[in-house]
């Protein structure tokens, strides 16, 4: 891929010099990798961190019924360091590519993204595959959700939803489809390498706990394929994350709402 090809989505080659100079001075993608390191650390050392806090990584039904809010809050807290770094970079560097990547999308683009995401999600589920977690995860997730619903732990459910639908997508889109994607692009000058690398790291972050089991590996494979498309969309939209963030949050919201609806007593 030529350098002209790399920059073509910005509308021509006349601005290559200014674009390259801007990237050389704007370090926000590389700084975002620090948030990514904290995010991966929370995943890899989750059990150890929870153990230090006196919270079991695998909670019994009785524990969940009694300490649901604490357990879900701990899961949320594991993401706080990465989120804090993201907020620091956002505030510290006005006018950066980070700010530009979060520029609002037109309402029609957001609406079409939601419609397409919902349609594709249900289409995939119709064929019995990804993306709903009960297609690949163990029964423990559904059991956990069922306990929260049956014991009416509404605060824990709300916090779970906020973590899955808002906090998770925001961190992951900024880490993988801004930090990794733009950093690799800056280093290599290649859109292809940037998309593949960011997708591979995105999938790696969803392998679960090491060593990964087969269901998580299958899920990560699906996510790698989806991330290739999302990475391409991001670059085609000049690095803006509005479409991919909307798609990510919509998919997660759909999954979580259905998860808790199916977890209701008597639900089939």
N, C-alpha and C positions, 0 to 999 in steps of 0.2 A: 504494500500500500504506500503510495507516494505521500509526501508532505501535503501536496495540494488536496489529495483525497481526504486526509485527516481533517483539514479545516473547511471542507466544502459545505458543511451544514450551516456555516455562519454566513454564507451568501457570496463567497468569492475568495480570491487569494490576495486582494489588495490590502486586506487588514491583517494578514498573517503576522507581520512584524509587530504591530501594536498588540495583537492578541498574545503572542509569545512573550512579549515584555510584561504584559499584565500578569500572566501566569507566573512568571519568574519572581515577581515581587509579592504576589498574593500567596501566602503560605497556609491559608486556612484548610485546604484539603489535607495537607500533611499533618497539620495540627489535629485534624479530626481523627487521624489514626490513633492518637493517644486515647480518645474516647473509645475507639474500637478495641484497643488493648485492654481497657478496663472492662468492657462488655464481655470480651472473651474470657478474661480472668474470672468474672462472676459466674460464667457458665462452667468453666473447667474446675473451679474450686468451690462450687456451690455447696456440696456436702460438708466440706471442711469449714466454710464460713458459717453455715447454719449450726454446725456442731459447736463452734466457739460461742455462738449466741445462745446455745442451749435449746436449739429448735431442731427437732428431728427432720431429716430430709424426706423420709418416708413416714408419713403420719398415719396413725391408726384411726379408725372411724371415731372412737371415743375422744381422741385428742382433737380431731377436726371439729367435732360438735362443741367442745369446750373452748378451744383456742383458735377458731377459724380465722378471726380477724388478725390475730398475731401471725399466724402461718402465712396468710396471703400478704400481709404487710411486709413480712420478711422477703418474700419474693419480689415485691415492689422495691424494697430497699436495696436489693442487689443491683438494681439498675440506676440508682441515684448517682453514684460516682460518675458514670458515663454521661448521664444527663447533665450533671453539674459542669463537666468540661465543655459540653456542647453549648450550654448557656453562656459560659465564660467567653468562648470564642465568638459567639454571636454578638455579645455586648461589646467585646474588646475591639472587634474589627468591623466597624461600619463601612459600607461601600465595598465589601469584599465579595468574592464569588459565592461565599456561603449565603450572604444576604440575597444575592441575585438568584440563587437556586431556589429560594423560598418565595419568590415573587408570586403573587396570586394569579391563578389561572382564570380565564373567562368562565362565567357560570355555565355556559353551554358545554364547555369542555369537561367540567367537573361532573355535570349530569350525565353526559354520554359515557364517561369513565365508570360511573357507578352502575349504569344500566348494563354496559358490556361486561363488567366484572361479575355482577350477579348472574347474568345469562351464562357466561362461561363456567362459573362455579357450579351451577346446577347441571349444566351439560356434562361436565366431568363426573359429577356425582351420579348422574343417570347411568353412566357406564361402569359404576362401581369403583372408581379410582379416586385419587387425590381431588379436591383439597381438604375435605372434612377429616378432622383428626380421628374420628371413630373408624375411618377406613384403614388406618395404619397404626394408631397408638394402642397401648394396652387398655384393658378395661378400667384401670385405676383412675384415669382422667374422668371418665363418665361417672364412676363411683364417687369420686371426690365432689364433682359438681352436684350429684344427687344428694349427698349429705348436706351440702350448703343449702340446697333448696328445701329439703325436708325439715331441716332445723331452723329455717328462716333466718339465715345469717346474711341479711340484706347488705350490710356494710361491706362484708367480705366479698359478696358477689359484685357489688358496685366497684370495689377496688380492683377485683380480678378483671372486670370489663375495661376499666380505665387503663390498666396495665397492658392488656392484650390489644386493645383497639386504638389507643392513643400513644402511650409511652413507647411500647415496643416498635410499632411502625416508624415513629419519628426517629428513634435512635438508629434503627436498622437502615432506613433510607439515607440518613445523613452519614452514617459510618460507611456503608457499602456502596451506595450509589452517588455519594458525593466524595467522601474521603478516599476510598480505595479506587473508585472509578477515575476520578480526576487526577489522583496522584500517579497512577499507572500511565494515564494519558500524558501527563506532563513529562514523566521519565522516559517513555518510549516513543511518544508521538504517534501512537497507533490506536485507533478506535477499537479495532478488533481485539488487541491484547487487553485493552482497558475493560471491555465488556466481559471477556472470558475470565479475566483475573478477578474482577469484582463478583462475578457470578459464582466462581469457585469458592471464594472466601465466604460469600453469603450462604452457600450450601453447607460449607464446613461448620458455620456457626449454628446450624440446625441439625447436626448429627446427634445431639443429645450428649449424654455423659459417656466418657471414654471407658472401655472400648464401645463403639456404637453397636447397637443391635440391628437386626435386619429391617424391622419396620422404620426406624429412624433413617437408615441408609436409603431406603426406597423413597421416603419423604424428601430427603435432601436431594435426591436425583431429580424429582419433580421440581423442586424449588430452583435447582440449577437451570433447568430448561426455562422456567418462568422468568428467572432473573436475566437470562440472555435477552428476552424480549423487553423487559423493563429497562435494562441498561441501554439498549438500542433506542428506545423511546426517549430516555433521558437525554442522550446525546443529540438526537434529532430535534429536541426542543431546547437546544442551546444550554443544557445542563439544568434546566428547571425541573424540580421534583414534584410539581403539583399533580401531574397525572399518576405517577408511580406511587406517591404517598396516598392519594385518594384510592387507588386500586388496592393497595396493601391494607389500608384501614377498613375498606369496605369488605374485603374478603375475610379479614379477621372478625369484623363485627357480625357478619353473616354466620360464620362458624360458631362464635360464642353464643349468640342468641339462640340458635338451633340446639346447641349443646345443653343449655339450661332449660329450654322448652322440653326437650326429650328427657331431661332428668327429673321432670315433675312426677310426683306419685301418680301412677296410673297411666302415664304417657306410654305409647307404644313405640 
